[in-house]
Amino acid sequence: MRLSPALWTRFLKRRLPTSLWGRSLLIIVLPVLVMQVAVTWAFFDAHWQTVTSRLSEGLAGDIAWAVESYRDEPTPRNLEVIADRAERSMQLSIALQDDRSLPTEQRRGALGVVDRALDHALASRLDDPYWFDTTRYPAYVDIQVQQPQGVLRFIAPRERAVATQAHIFVLWLFVATVLLMGVAILFIRNQVRAIERLADAAESFGRGENEPRFKPHGAREVRAAAKAFMDMRDRIQRHIDQRTALLASVSHDLRTPLTRLRLELALAPPFKRADAMRSDLDEMEHMIDEYLAFARGEAGEAPQTIRVRDLLTVAGDDARRAGAEVDLSAPDDLSASVRPLAFKRALANLAGNAAAHGEHVRLSARALPSGGLEIVVEDDGPGIPDEMHEEAFRPFSRLDPARNQNRKGVGLGLAIARDVARGHGGDITLDRSDLGGLRALIRLPG
């Protein structure tokens, strides 16, 4: 079966590491392992086999000499002389096993190279039947040759037939490889850690948290990217500060004539439209507060770990005061790290909208398997058409006919709520509730 390029690509994507650290490690480890296997294979093929073959030929030559010398004079005295010489100069132990025959079971070692080399050497030097075993004794090789008088048994040290120093080379290669890989991994880890710090700083800034302790580290390109991020962060922060200061000034300028009008209205004699004017002034002040809240966002407030049920209770109380029936469900042990005032305002906006357009409001929260949390605000009102869900989040958006245009508000409730949620690294989405109205879903990361 032949895999198409697309299938092969998908297979690699599923199997390869997804992190930069994992891929960098793979780039280092895989070539080193391939190189080590290739070098080891070349060593065994070109050196170890050659040395083993020559050692086996030398051992076979000594055995052939002993067999021929004994065949010329098969006496016990001559065997003693041959055995003594072989013991002293050839490291061979020789013994005659009278009236014995060769074993029928042939034992072969895990390294077939040794057996093949020794078998080939003995076959080229001996005319008599033979048998050998390279596995029974760890330090010796057992070789037996059939003779008319019995079996000549030769016990030779293993190093006479096998290049036993090969493992030293392999061990040295392994140790050197591990050391080099360790140094490379430490270096790569430092580079990846610098990128991770940059990603963490960007994530923190995206949640509205300032990271003054962040300093660029790592390679030149990483430091350049970090510096560009810091410059961008400073420009955005200056823009936010300027906008907040501007809106604060506008608020002061607008509140001054409003206060003057309130005083004049309070000092004026009663007249027919006094109550209507007071209501208009209250609505104008409410609009100014909404504008300021949207422009100010959540600047300057530090995150705190708060029980989610407490946040929902405050929002539920607001909805009850607006005349709605409220159902609340949330685990007692569920908590979140949020900016309390900003998040309470977001929930209050959602609960207020739900209470303003429905008679039944449901607040719920649950922990997500990924480690984050989910908060749901639902109502049984008219809802919003699916195609207008994103439109509802636009600042100053007032939807009609799904939401009554005569109700008080400036169209910033959902915009402020989404701004707060995104400032915490999450988001808000809208859907249809099983109560029949709107379902606002807040998801926050862990």
N, C-alpha and C positions, 0 to 999 in steps of 0.2 A: 504493500500500500504506500503510495507516494503522497506526502503532505504538500499541499499547495503553499505558496509563500505567505498568503494571508493567514492560514491555519498555523503555520510555523511561527509567524510573528505573534499571534495571539497566545500561542503556547509559551513562548519566551517571556511575554509580558506577565503572564500569570505566575511563572516560576522564578523570574528574576526579582531581586530585592527592589523595593520601591523607594527606600530611603537613600539619600546621598551617601550616608555612612556605609550602608550595606553594599551599594554599588562600588564605592571606592575600595572597600575591603575585597570585593570580588575581583576588581581590576588588579589588585596586588597579589592576592593569594593564588588565583587560578594560573597566571603565567609562571609563578614560582614553582607551583606543584608540577605543572607540565614540564618545566625545565628540569626539575629534580628527577622526575621519572625518566626523562630522556637521557640525562647524564648517567643515572644508575643503570639503565638498560645498556647504554653504550659501554659503560665500564664492565659489566658482566659479560657482554658479548665480545668485546675486543680484548679484555685483559684477564678477567677471572677464568673464563673458559680456557683460554690459552695456557695460563699457568697451571690450571688443574689438569689439562691434558698432558702437559710435559711432566708434571709430578707423577701422574699415573704411569706414563711411559717409563720413567726412571724406576718406580717400584716394580713394574712388570719385568723390567730388565734384570733387577736383582733376584726376583723370584725365579726367572728363567735360568739364571746362572746356578742358583741353588738346586733346582730340579735336575739340570743337566749334570752337575757335579755328583749328585747322589745317584743318578742313573748310571754313571760310569763306574761307580763302586758302591753298590747298595748294601753297605755294612754299617753296623751300629757305630763303629769307630769313626768311619768317614762322616757319618751324620753328625757326630759330636763336633768334629773339626769344622764342618760347614756351619753348624749352628753357632759355634763359638765365634767364628769370623763374622757371620751375619749379625750377631748380637753386638759385637764391638764396633764394626765399621758401617753397618747398614741399618741399625735400629730395627732388626727383624728378629722375632722369636719363632723358632722352627721346632716342630714336634711331629713325630710319625705316629699315626693312629693305626695300629696293626689290624689287618682284616676288616677294615671299615670301608664304606662307600660314601660317595658324596650325598649330602642332603637333597631331598627332592623338592623341598619348598624354597623358592627363590624370593628373598626379601629385597625390596627396592625402597630407596629413600625418597623423601618429598622432593629433593632436588635431583631430577633425573639426569642433569648434566654430569654429576659426579659418577653415577652408575654407568652412563653411556661411555664416558671417557675411560674409566677403569676397564670396562668390558672390552672396549676396542683395543686398549693396550695389551691386555692379557691374551686376547684372541690372536694378536699379531706376533706374540712372543712364545706362546705355548702351543705344543701339539697335543698335549694331554687334556682330558676333560677337567674342568675347574668349576668352582662355585665360590661366590663371595657374598659378604653381608656388610653393608656400610651403616646399618641402623641399630644393631643390637647393643653395641658398646659406644657410648658418646665420644670416647677419646681414642678408639682403636678401630681398625679395619680388619675383618676376618676373611682370609683367603685360603681356600683348600684346593689341592691339586691331586687328582687320582693317580696312583702308582700301583704296580703289580703287588707290592708288599702291603698296601693300605693307602691311607690318605696322608699327604704331607700338608700340615696345617701351618699357615703363616699368620702371625699377629703383628701388625705394623701400626705405629702411631698414625693418627688421622691426618696430621699435617704432612705426612709423606704422600698422601693421595689427593688432598684437598687444600686449596689456598685458603687457610683459616683466617688470614688477616683481612679478608674482604670486608668483614663487618666493621672494621676500624674505619675504612674509607666511607662506608655508608653512614656510620655514626657521626663522623666528622662533617659529612655533607648535610646531615639532618640538623646538627647543632648550628652550623653556620647559617643554614636556611632559616631556622627559627629565630636566631639573633637578628638577621637582616630583616625578616618580616616584622619582628617586634619593633625595631627602630622605625620601619616604614609605617606601621600601623599607628604608632604614637604620633608621628608627624602628621599623618592624614587625619587622625582624631582631633588634633589641635586645629587644623584647618576647618574641619566640619563643625567643631564646637563654635568657632567664630561665626559661621553662617547660622548656626542654631541660635546664638545670642542675638544676631540681627533679626531673625524671624520672630523671636520672643519679644524684642523691643517693638517691632512693627505691630505685632498682635496686641501688645499692651497699649500702644498708642491708639490703635483702632478701637479699643474699649474705653478710651478716654483717660487712661492712666499714663502719667508722665514718668519717664525713666531717666532721671538726670544722671544716674550712675553709669549708664551705658557708654562704653568707650570702644571705638573700633579696634579690632584685633585681627590677626591672620595675615594672609597674603595681600599684596598690593591691591589686587582687584577687589578683594573682599572689603578692605579698608575704604576703597573708593566708593563702593556701593553703600557702606555704612555711613560715610560722610554725606553722600547724596541724600540718604534717608534722613539724617539729622538736620540737614539744611531744609529739606521739605517739611519736616516736622516743625521746625522753628517758624517757617513762613506761614504754615497753617495756623499755628498757635497765635502768631501775631495778628493774623486776619480775624481769628475768633475774638481775641481781646479787643481789637478795634471795633468789631461789630457790637460786642457787649457794651463797650463804653459809649458808642454812638446811641444805642437804644436806651441806655440809662439816661443819657442827656435828653433824648426825645421824650422819655417818660417824665422827666422833671419839667420839661417845657409844657407838656400837655396837662400835667396834673395842676399846674399853677392856675390856668384859666378855669379848670373844672372846680377847683377849690373856691375860686372867686364867685363862680356861678352858684355854688351851694350856699355860700354866705349871703349872697344877694337874695337867693330864694328863701332862705330862712328868715331874713329881716323884712322881706316884702310882706305886705298885708295879704291875707288869704284871697285867692282868686280861683277861678274855675279849673284851670289846667295845671295847678301846682303839683298835684300828685303825678300827673303824666310826665311833667318835666323832671321830677325827682327820679322816676323810673328810667327816663332816658339818660340822666346823668349816671345812674348806677350801671346801666348797660355799657355806657362809654368807658367807665372806669374798669369794668370787667374786661372789655375788649383790650384796653391798654395792658392790663395784667396778663392777658393771654399772649399778646404780642411779645411782651418782655420775657415771659416764660419760654416761648419758642426760640427767641433770639439768644437768651442766656444759656439755654440748654442745661448742662449739669456741671458747668465749670466750677472748680474749687471744692467739690464735695468728695470726700474720701470714701472708698468702699468699706462696707461693714458686713459681717456675717449675721444675717437675720433669719428668723424662722419664717418660712413662706406663709404659714397659716396666719401669722400676725398681720402680714401685709394684706392678705385677702380679707381678714376681718375688718380692717380699716376701710377698704374699698366697699365691702358689703354694707357697713354702717352708712356710708354715703348714699348707697343705692336705696337703703331702707328709708332714709330721711327724704329721698325723692319720691317715696310712695310705692316702691316696688317690693314684691315678695322675693326674698333672697334665699337660695340654697347654696351652702358652702361645704366643700369636701376637700381635705388636704391632709396628708400624713403629718402627725405631730413632730416627727423627727426630721422632716425635710427642711433644709436651710439653703440659703444662697448668699453669695458675696455680691452685694449690690450697693449702689448709692441710695440710701434710704429715701431721702426727700424726692429725688428724681423718679425713683421707681414707684413710690407711693402716688406721685402725680400721674404717672402713666396708667397705673391701675385705676386710679380715681377717674381719669378721663374715659377709660373703657367702660367701667361700671356706670358712670354717669350717662354715657351715651346709651347703654343698654337700658337703664332705668327710664330714660327720657322717651324711649321708643317702644318699650314693652312693659308689661305688668309683672312678668316673672323673669328674674335674673339668676343665672347659675354660675357660680365661681368654683373652679376645681384646679388642682395641681397634682402632678405626679413626677417621680424621678424617671429619667430615661435610661435604658440599658447602656448607652454610650457614656453616661456620667453626668449629663446635663439635666435640665428640668423643663417641664412643659406646664404652662399656665393657660387655662381656657376661661374666657368670659363669654357667656351666651345669653340671649334674650329671646322672647317670643313675639317680637315686633314684626314689622313688615319686611325687614331685611334689606339687602342691597343686591341688585342684579349682578350676576357673576362677571359680566363684561365691565362693570364699573368698580370692581374691588380695588384695583390699583389707583383709579381716579380718586377714590375716597381718601387716600393717603396724601394727596397733594395739599399743600398749605392753602387755607382759605377756601377749600372746596366744600360746597354745600349742595348735596344731592337732592334732586326733586324728580319724581314724587315719592321715592322710597323713604326719604327723611323729610319731615314737615319743615317747610321753609319758615314757618312762623315761630319756631322755637328759638330761644335765645342761644347764641353761640356765634363764633366767627369762623368756624371751619378749621380749627387748629388741633382739636382733640386727638384725632388719629395720627396726625403728623407729629405731634409732640410724643405720643406713645411709641411710634415707630422709631423716632430719633433716639429716645431713651433706650429702647431695646437694642438698637444697633450700636449704641454707645457702650453697651455691655457685651458686645460680641455676638448678639443674637439677632432675631428679627420677629416681625409680626406678619401673619397671613390671615386673610379673611375667608370664610366659608359659610355654608348654610348650616344652621343648627337643627338638631332633631326636635327642638322646641318650636321650630317654624320661623325663627328670626335669624339674626346674624350670630356668627361664631368667630370670635377673635382668638387666635392662637399665638401665644408668646413662647418661643423656644430660646433657651439660654444654654451656652456651652458649659461643660463641667469645669 
